[in-house]
Amino acid sequence: MIVNEIAHYMALVPLAVLGGLHARGRERDAAWWWMACAFAISWVADSVASQLVPVHRWAVTLVYPIVQSAMIGVVLLSRRAAFVLLGGLVAIGCLAVFWRGVKGPDVILHSVASLSVAGIVWIRRDIPLRLRMALVVYFGLGLVAWLLFAQQHSIPTWYGYQGARLAGLLVFSWAVLKPGPSLRVLHTL
């Protein structure tokens, strides 16, 4: 189905936008590339899940939120805080597996991972506005849509979730296109 393929490959849009800018000689800081790679983790997860038997596909939903949120954390937090975030997300992921198993969409880890990115946006007021908007749309609105999908398992809620993701990816791409102050990776301990 074409909609499934679009949902699968749309995670690569930020990388394509950065690649287009690079080809035109309009370089962006490495931080933008790291965040685009964080979004592309969804493509990797969908690719892996499509190769698994249906029973194991939900296990992927317990890995990619950790990687996405941790990569955002590496870019926007100090090294120490990023490691704390990663450790916390791994612990929550383990808790989610032991408590709920992997029989359906995870809501525990998804919630904590998405809310952690929203928390980073809240703390880091110096993040450019368009990037803040992109992260809030992708992770905040995306979380609401994911929770609806996890509860109902319907085509309309799946479309809603994919729509929230697409909106966040497009706002991120819009943020990348705007020339302005550089986005810097924090390197403090």
C-alpha positions, 0 to 999 in steps of 0.5 A: 500500500502506498500510504504505508511506504510513504509512512515508512520513508518520510522519516528520511525527509530531514536527511534529504533536505540536509543533503540538498543543502549540502549539495548547494554548498549551504552547510548546517552544523553537525547537530542538525545532522544528528537530529535528522538521523534521530528522526531517521531511526523510525525508518530503520525501525520500520525496516526491521519490523517489516522483516519480523513475524507479526508477533515480534514487530512490537518489540521494535517499539521498545527500542527506537524511542530510546535511540531517538530521544537519546540522540536528541539528548546528545545534541541538546544536553550536556554529556552527563545529562545525555547519559542520565537520559539514556540510562533512564530510558533503558530502565523504563524500557526494561520496566515496560517489557517486564510489566506489559510485555511486547504483545502490542504497542508500548505506551510506557516507554513512548510516553517517557521518551517523548515527554523527555524530549518535550522537557528538553525543549522546555529547559533549553529556551535558547533552542531556535523557535522552529526547532522547538516547534518541530520537536514539540509537534513530532514528540508531543503531538506524536505522543498523543496520536500514538496513545490513541493508536495504541488504545484503538488500533484503528486505521484512522488513529494510525493515520493520525499518528503518521500525520503528526510525525509528518507534520513534525518532520516538515517543521524540522525541515523548515527549521533547517532551511532557515538561515540563522544562528548556529545550533551547537552541540553541548559538550559540558560535563 
